[in-house]
């Protein structure tokens, strides 16, 4: 049963990251019409990968705190810094957006740990 609730935490991470991805995608769509489709596909791709990797690490984390969550995001981030289609500004904005979803994640984590105590 706890495993099912753990997936709920991961889903909240993915939803929050999806919202951030949508915001960055909107910014790209406001750029030159010629390259919009290509740019949108590239951005969506790396953002999805980053949010999935973050969610997987969150699922495996023991005693998740805000500091640990931020550390997970920071651990995942360097992998995407080397991609040619990712600007430093976009990556930092997306990482900050992931970190800003801590309140949703922490409430889910509290529910999970309360369920485990019973």
N, C-alpha and C positions, 0 to 999 in steps of 0.2 A: 504494500500500500504506500509506503514511504517513497518508493521508486516513482510511483505515479505523481505524487506531489512534487518530487524533484523535477519532473518534466515540466510541471507548471511554472517553476522558477525559470527554467530554460526558455519556456515560451514567452515569459514576460521580458526576458533579455532580448529575445529575437524580435518581439513586437516593438520594443523601444528602439532597437537598432534599425528596424525597418522604417520607423518614423524618421530617424536621422538620415537614412538612405534616401528617403523620399525628398527631404529638404535639399540634400546635395544634388539629387537628380534634377530637381526644379531649377537650381542655380545653373546647372549645365544646359538645361533646355533654354535658358535665357541667353545663351551664347550664340555664336554664328549658326544660322539655320543649316548651312551646308554640312557641318560636322555633328549636328545634334544627335542623330541616331547612333552613330559610332561611339560618341562620347558617353551617351547614356548607357549603352550596353557595357562599356568598360567600367564605368563607375559602379553600376549595379553589381557587376560581377565581383569586384574586389571587396565591396562593402558586405555583400552576402557572405563571402568567405571569412571575412574578419569577424562578423557577428556570430557565425557558426562556431568558429574556433574559440571565441570568447565564451559562448554558451557551454561548450563542451568542458572547458576548464572550470567554469562556475559549478557545473554539475559535480565535478570530481573534488571540489574544494571542501575541506573540513573546517568547521567553525568560521564560516564566511563573515567577514567584517567589511566595512567600507574600505579600509586600508588594503585588505587582501583583494577586494574586487578591483580597486584602482590599479593595484599591482598586476593583476591578471591582464587588464586592458593594456597596461604599459609593456607587459611581456609579449603580447601579441603584436603590438604596433610596429616594432622594427622590421618584421617580416614584410610589411607592406611599404616601407619606406624605400625599398630598392626597386619597386615596380616603376617602370617608365611612365605609365599612365596615371600615376598618383602624385599629385602635388603635395608638398609638405603642409600647406594651408588646409587642403581638403582632409588630409589624414588627421591633422591635429583637431580639426573641427569635429570630425567623426568620433575620434577617441574621447573628446570632451563630452560629446552627446551621449556616448555609451556610459560614461561616468556619471552623467546627470540623472540617469535612471536608477540610481542606488536606492532611492526611497521605495520604489516598486519592488525591487529585488529583495531588499531587507525585510519588507513585510511578508513576502513569500517565504523567505528563509526562516523567519520567526515561526511561521505556521508549521513549517516542516520540522523544525527542532522541537516544537511543542508536541507534535504528533509522535515523535520518536521517544519522548520521555514517558509516554503513557504505557 
